[in-house]
């Protein structure tokens, strides 16, 4: 079972981890209450797929920050 992780850096910036980068972005946007066009997205780590493309051993990690 995958565990999503969220780290609020401040009220306008969040780091999120999930099975995929897209899922992590979706979680971060939801927590911030913002749309994709209102933020800057940095992919800190792509998911690490396991043997034979099975479920990854490392979660994808993104930083989502509200645009000024």
N, C-alpha and C positions, 0 to 999 in steps of 0.2 A: 504494500500500500504506500503510495506516494504522499508525502507531507509537503504542503505549500508553506513557505516561510515568508514573512513580511517584516521589514524593518523600516519604521517611520524615521527618517532622518530629521525632518521638520514638517511643518504643515503643508509645504509645497513640494516635498521631495520624498520619494519612497524607493526602497529596494525590495524586489519580490523574487522569489524562487518558485519554480513549478516544473512540471514534466517537460514543457516546451517553452520557448521564449514567448510565443504568441499567447499562451495561457498565462504566463507571468505578467505580461503587459496588460492583459484583460483584468487580472486581479488588481494590479496597481492602479489602473484607471478607475476601477470601481471604488477602491478605498479613498482615492483622492477626489472622486466625484467630478472628474474631468473627461473631456473627449480627446481622442488621439491628436486632433489638430491643435489642442491647447497645451501640449506638452512636448518636451524633448526626451527622446528615448535613447538610452545607451544599453547595448547588449554587453554585459560584463562577462558572461560565460554561456556558451551553447550547451545544450544537454549532451551528456556523454552516453551514447548508445552502447548497450552491452553486446555480448556475443550474439551473432546472427541477427542484429538489429532488434534485439529484445529490449524490454524496458530498460531505460538508462540507469546507470549507477550514480550519476551526478545530475542534479537538477540544473536547469537553465536559470541564469540570474540576470535580471535587468534593473536599471535605475531609470525611474521616470520622474521628471522634474517639470513643474509648471513653467511655461514660457513667461518672460517678463513683459 
